[in-house]
């Protein structure tokens, strides 16, 4: 008698097709067919074999470049953790090169999670987990010339938007109509049109900021913003991870889920790559919408502006996909709208660096995106437990006009939470990653602050009597 066990014994993998195949095989057996004839029938009903799977490389088989040195023991521990992740990341079969920037720090606990300050070059593959949910976190500067810095900060508190969610109905701004039309035509972005409107001209929370400073070489006042693609980017990331997981199950089950990839040459890969470019365009427009709101409110004329992303996927002339998890592109012409200069922030109380890339091979053509952290947010807060919040803020923001949009400071975003700015700048030079051509000296900065502290869901409702 032919059964499912018979087919398994012949080397077939169980599946929904088994029922039909077993029935056909058993009919043939009863009709007097021999095993060879029965196997021919089964083979006709069996699904075509899937593509061969690929496993992980051996640990240490593929090396990476390390462009960071420890300044103290906490940083040594931080770098050791980063290296553990990079060793696992280099095992992913699509990855062909990797590098680590001076601002490196872990961005997750799962082994092989790309660290902040990490770059992974992949062949024919886009890894959504390697650009993370904050797709296209980026910097933009507008130089206004002679304007009172306090007026810019006041306008920022009034016209920008920090914290969770988007702008409420009645105060929403629409992205460019042509861009929304392109969203409608993309499989991944069509469901995100409403979010693209709601979150336009918003900045979010965490390390995103509205910074006012003075250009060192000219004395002109400049506005610099930092934020990513907000909810549309987060939703695109989620959809991309779902697609990558479907491919992972077929192509490389051994690869961890967070390092799953979308084959670039598939229809899904082409559509996802296009979606990334459109999210990039949305994010750039998002920056300048805020800048233009401020300019309009104060009657200002801009003298100069430029921008750059530092959390994105780039494709070079070699055809590889460079996943930069918090790393600034530092080669000429990295994008069609590049002016040759990029922005590297350090912390709210330090100058923002205006740099020109050096396309350093040891950095795979990248530079740092900021100062990075040696401690997690939780560890930093724990280290300052017991000290008065107002004292910490006063001590770390002395000399600048530091503001928190929600009214409550976020201690984990103060300057002391980040790596030493001078050491960071020295390492940029030591590893030949970028040339600092100018700076924007700090005057004041707005950040979201601890916007969840007094959130409605945290407030206790009066007890009923």
C-alpha positions in Angstrom: 0.0 0.0 0.0 1.3 3.5 -0.9 1.1 6.0 2.0 2.7 9.3 2.9 5.5 7.4 4.7 6.2 5.7 1.3 6.7 9.1 -0.3 8.9 10.3 2.5 10.9 7.1 2.2 11.4 8.0 -1.5 12.9 11.3 -0.4 9.9 13.7 -0.9 9.1 16.5 1.6 5.6 16.4 3.0 3.2 19.0 1.9 -0.4 19.7 0.8 0.3 17.9 -2.5 0.8 14.6 -0.7 -2.9 13.7 -0.5 -3.4 13.8 -4.3 -0.1 12.0 -5.0 -0.8 9.2 -2.5 -4.2 8.7 -4.0 -2.9 8.6 -7.6 0.0 6.3 -6.6 -2.3 3.9 -4.8 -4.7 3.7 -7.7 -1.7 2.9 -10.0 -0.5 0.2 -7.6 -3.9 -1.5 -7.5 -4.0 -1.4 -11.3 -0.8 -3.4 -11.4 1.8 -0.6 -12.0 5.3 -1.3 -10.8 7.4 1.0 -8.5 9.1 2.7 -11.4 5.8 3.7 -13.0 4.4 4.7 -9.7 7.3 7.0 -9.0 6.9 8.7 -12.4 3.3 9.5 -11.4 4.4 10.9 -8.0 7.2 13.0 -9.6 4.7 14.6 -12.0 2.5 15.7 -9.1 5.4 16.8 -6.8 6.1 20.6 -6.7 9.2 21.9 -8.4 12.2 22.0 -6.2 12.9 25.3 -4.5 16.2 27.2 -4.9 19.1 25.8 -3.0 19.4 27.3 0.5 22.5 29.0 1.7 23.9 28.9 5.2 26.0 31.3 7.3 29.7 31.7 6.9 32.1 30.4 9.5 33.0 32.9 12.2 36.0 35.0 11.1 35.8 33.9 7.5 35.0 37.5 6.4 36.8 40.3 8.1 35.7 43.9 8.6 37.4 47.3 9.1 37.5 48.8 12.6 37.8 52.6 12.7 37.5 53.3 16.4 39.8 53.3 19.4 38.8 53.1 23.1 39.4 56.3 25.1 38.5 54.7 28.4 37.3 51.4 30.0 33.5 52.0 29.3 34.4 52.6 25.6 36.5 49.5 25.5 33.6 47.5 26.7 31.3 49.2 24.2 33.7 48.4 21.3 34.0 44.8 22.5 30.2 44.5 22.2 30.2 46.1 18.8 32.8 43.6 17.6 30.8 40.7 18.8 27.9 41.9 16.7 30.1 42.6 13.6 31.6 39.1 13.7 28.2 37.6 13.6 27.0 40.1 10.9 29.9 39.1 8.6 28.5 35.6 8.6 25.4 36.6 6.6 25.9 35.1 3.1 25.0 38.3 1.1 27.5 40.5 3.0 30.8 41.0 1.2 32.4 43.9 3.3 31.9 45.7 6.6 33.2 48.6 8.5 32.8 50.3 11.9 32.9 54.1 12.5 34.2 55.9 15.6 30.7 56.6 16.9 29.9 52.8 17.0 27.6 51.4 19.7 25.2 48.4 19.8 21.7 48.9 18.5 20.2 45.7 19.7 20.8 42.5 21.7 20.3 39.8 19.0 23.7 38.6 17.8 24.6 40.1 14.5 22.4 43.2 14.8 24.2 45.9 12.8 25.5 48.4 15.3 25.1 52.1 15.1 28.1 53.3 13.1 28.2 50.0 11.2 28.3 49.6 7.4 27.5 46.4 5.6 27.9 46.0 1.9 25.7 43.4 0.4 25.6 41.8 -3.1 22.2 41.7 -4.8 20.4 42.1 -1.6 18.6 44.7 0.5 18.4 44.1 4.2 15.6 46.2 5.8 16.9 45.3 9.3 20.2 47.0 8.5 18.6 50.4 7.9 16.1 49.9 10.7 12.8 51.7 11.3 14.2 55.2 11.3 14.9 55.1 7.6 16.8 58.1 6.2 17.5 59.7 9.5 19.2 62.8 8.2 20.5 66.4 8.6 19.5 69.6 6.9 20.8 73.1 7.3 19.5 76.5 6.1 21.7 79.6 6.5 19.6 82.7 7.1 22.3 85.3 7.7 21.6 88.0 10.3 18.7 87.0 12.5 18.2 86.9 16.2 18.8 83.3 17.3 16.2 83.6 20.1 13.6 84.4 17.5 14.5 81.2 15.6 14.2 79.1 18.7 10.9 80.8 19.7 9.5 80.1 16.2 10.8 76.5 16.4 8.8 76.0 19.7 5.7 77.3 17.9 6.0 75.9 14.4 7.9 72.7 14.6 6.4 69.5 16.0 8.1 67.0 18.4 6.9 64.0 20.2 4.7 61.0 19.2 2.1 61.1 16.5 1.6 63.6 13.7 0.1 67.0 13.3 -3.5 67.2 14.3 -6.2 67.8 11.6 -6.5 71.4 10.8 -2.7 72.1 11.1 -1.4 69.4 8.7 0.8 70.3 5.8 0.7 68.4 2.6 3.8 66.9 1.0 4.4 67.8 -2.7 1.5 66.5 -4.8 3.8 64.8 -7.3 5.5 62.9 -4.5 2.2 61.7 -3.1 1.2 60.6 -6.6 4.4 58.4 -6.7 3.5 57.0 -3.3 0.2 55.9 -4.8 1.9 54.0 -7.6 4.3 52.0 -5.3 3.1 48.7 -3.8 4.8 49.4 -0.4 3.9 53.1 -0.1 0.3 53.2 -1.4 -1.1 52.3 2.1 1.1 55.0 3.7 -0.3 58.1 2.0 -2.4 59.1 5.0 0.6 58.7 7.3 2.8 60.7 4.9 0.4 63.6 5.2 -0.2 63.4 9.0 3.5 63.2 9.9 4.8 65.7 7.4 6.7 68.6 9.0 7.2 66.7 12.3 10.5 65.7 14.0 9.6 62.9 16.5 11.7 62.3 19.6 14.9 60.7 20.8 18.0 62.3 19.4 16.2 64.4 16.8 16.6 68.2 17.2 16.1 71.8 16.0 19.5 73.4 16.5 20.4 77.1 16.0 24.0 78.1 15.6 26.5 80.4 14.1 28.6 79.4 11.1 32.2 79.8 12.3 33.7 81.2 9.0 31.0 83.8 8.3 29.2 84.5 11.6 25.8 83.8 9.9 23.0 82.2 11.8 21.9 78.8 10.7 19.1 76.4 11.5 19.9 72.7 11.5 17.4 69.9 11.9 17.8 66.2 12.4 15.1 63.6 12.0 14.1 60.6 9.9 11.1 59.5 7.9 8.7 59.2 10.9 5.7 56.9 10.7 5.8 56.4 6.9 9.4 55.1 7.2 8.6 52.9 10.2 5.7 51.3 8.3 7.8 50.8 5.2 10.5 49.1 7.4 7.8 46.8 8.8 6.5 45.8 5.4 10.1 45.3 4.1 10.9 43.0 7.0 7.8 40.9 6.3 8.9 40.6 2.7 12.4 39.7 3.6 11.2 37.1 6.0 9.3 35.3 3.3 12.5 35.1 1.2 14.6 34.1 4.2 12.4 31.0 4.8 13.1 29.8 1.3 16.7 31.1 0.6 18.5 31.0 4.0 16.6 29.6 7.0 19.8 29.6 9.0 20.1 33.4 8.7 18.6 35.2 11.7 15.3 36.9 11.1 16.7 40.4 11.7 19.2 39.9 8.9 16.8 38.6 6.3 17.0 40.2 2.9 15.0 41.0 -0.2 16.7 39.8 -3.4 17.4 43.1 -5.3 16.6 41.8 -8.8 13.1 40.5 -7.9 9.9 42.5 -8.4 9.7 42.9 -4.6 13.3 44.2 -4.5 12.8 46.7 -7.3 9.6 48.0 -5.7 11.3 48.2 -2.3 14.3 50.1 -3.7 12.0 52.6 -5.3 10.1 53.0 -2.1 13.4 53.8 -0.3 14.1 56.6 -2.8 10.6 58.0 -2.4 10.9 57.9 1.4 14.2 59.7 1.0 12.5 62.5 -1.1 9.7 62.7 1.5 12.2 63.1 4.4 14.2 65.8 2.6 10.9 67.7 1.9 10.0 67.2 5.6 13.1 69.0 6.7 12.7 71.9 4.4 9.0 72.2 5.2 9.9 73.0 8.8 12.7 75.4 7.7 10.3 77.2 5.4 7.7 77.5 8.1 10.2 79.3 10.3 11.4 81.5 7.4 7.9 82.5 6.5 6.9 83.2 10.2 9.9 85.5 10.6 10.1 86.9 7.1 13.5 85.5 6.4 15.4 84.9 3.2 17.6 81.9 3.0 21.2 82.3 1.8 22.2 78.6 1.5 20.9 75.1 2.3 21.9 71.5 1.9 21.2 68.2 3.5 22.4 64.6 3.8 21.0 61.3 5.1 23.1 59.1 7.4 20.8 56.1 8.0 20.1 54.6 4.6 21.0 52.1 1.9 23.3 53.4 -0.9 24.2 51.8 -4.1 27.7 52.5 -5.5 29.0 52.0 -9.0 30.3 48.6 -8.0 26.6 47.5 -7.8 26.8 46.7 -4.1 24.1 47.8 -1.6 25.8 49.7 1.3 23.7 49.6 4.4 24.7 52.5 6.6 23.3 52.1 10.1 24.1 55.6 11.3 27.0 56.5 9.0 27.5 59.5 6.8 28.2 59.0 3.1 31.7 60.4 2.3 32.3 60.0 -1.4 31.8 62.5 -4.1 28.4 62.2 -5.8 26.8 59.8 -3.3 23.5 61.3 -4.5 22.3 63.4 -7.3 21.4 66.3 -5.0 24.7 66.1 -3.0 26.6 69.5 -2.9 29.8 67.8 -1.8 29.4 68.7 1.9 27.8 66.8 4.8 26.8 67.5 8.4 28.0 65.6 11.4 26.5 66.6 14.8 28.1 65.8 18.1 25.7 66.9 20.8 23.5 69.9 21.5 26.3 71.8 23.3 29.0 71.2 20.6 29.6 72.5 17.1 28.1 70.7 14.2 30.8 69.7 11.8 30.6 70.6 8.1 32.7 68.0 6.3 33.9 67.0 2.9 34.2 63.2 2.4 37.5 61.5 1.8 36.1 58.2 0.4 38.4 56.3 2.7 38.6 52.6 1.8 38.9 51.6 5.4 35.5 53.2 6.0 34.0 51.8 2.8 33.6 55.5 1.8 31.7 56.6 5.0 32.3 58.8 8.0 30.6 58.9 11.4 27.1 60.3 11.8 27.5 61.8 15.3 29.1 61.1 18.6 27.5 57.8 19.5 27.0 56.4 23.0 29.0 54.3 25.4 26.0 53.5 27.6 22.4 52.6 26.9 19.8 55.2 27.8 18.7 53.1 30.7 22.3 52.7 32.0 22.9 56.4 31.7 19.8 57.3 33.6 20.7 54.7 36.3 24.1 56.3 36.7 22.5 59.7 37.4 19.8 58.4 39.8 19.5 60.5 42.9 20.8 63.7 41.4 18.3 66.6 40.9 17.2 66.8 37.3 17.4 70.5 37.1 21.0 70.3 38.3 22.0 67.8 35.6 20.4 70.0 32.9 22.0 73.2 34.1 25.4 71.6 34.4 25.3 70.0 30.9 23.7 72.8 29.0 25.6 75.7 30.4 26.2 78.4 27.8 23.4 77.4 25.4 19.6 77.9 25.2 18.4 74.4 25.6 14.7 73.8 25.3 12.4 70.7 25.5 9.4 70.9 23.3 7.1 69.0 25.8 8.3 70.9 28.8 10.2 68.1 30.5 13.9 67.3 29.8 15.1 64.0 28.6 18.3 63.4 30.6 19.3 60.5 28.2 19.7 63.1 25.4 22.0 65.6 27.3 25.6 66.0 26.1 27.0 63.8 28.8 25.1 60.8 27.4 27.3 60.8 24.3 30.9 60.1 23.6 33.5 62.8 24.0 33.2 65.2 21.1 36.8 66.2 20.9 37.9 62.5 20.8 35.3 61.9 18.1 36.6 64.7 16.0 40.2 63.5 16.5 39.3 60.0 15.4 37.6 61.3 12.2 41.0 62.8 11.4 43.1 59.9 12.6 41.3 57.4 10.4 41.1 59.8 7.5 37.3 59.5 7.2 36.4 63.2 6.4 37.8 66.7 6.3 36.2 69.3 8.5 35.9 72.4 6.4 33.7 74.5 8.7 31.6 74.3 11.9 28.3 75.6 13.2 28.8 76.8 16.8 25.9 76.1 19.2 23.6 78.8 20.4 20.5 76.9 21.3 18.7 73.6 20.7 15.2 72.2 20.9 14.6 68.5 21.5 11.4 66.6 22.2 12.2 66.0 25.8 10.4 63.4 27.9 7.1 63.7 26.1 5.6 60.6 27.6 6.1 61.8 31.2 2.8 63.6 31.4 1.0 61.6 28.7 -2.8 61.1 29.2 -2.4 57.4 29.7 -0.1 58.0 32.6 -2.5 60.3 34.5 -4.5 58.7 37.3 -8.2 59.0 37.0 -10.0 60.3 40.1 -11.4 57.4 42.2 -15.1 57.1 42.3 -16.8 57.5 45.6 
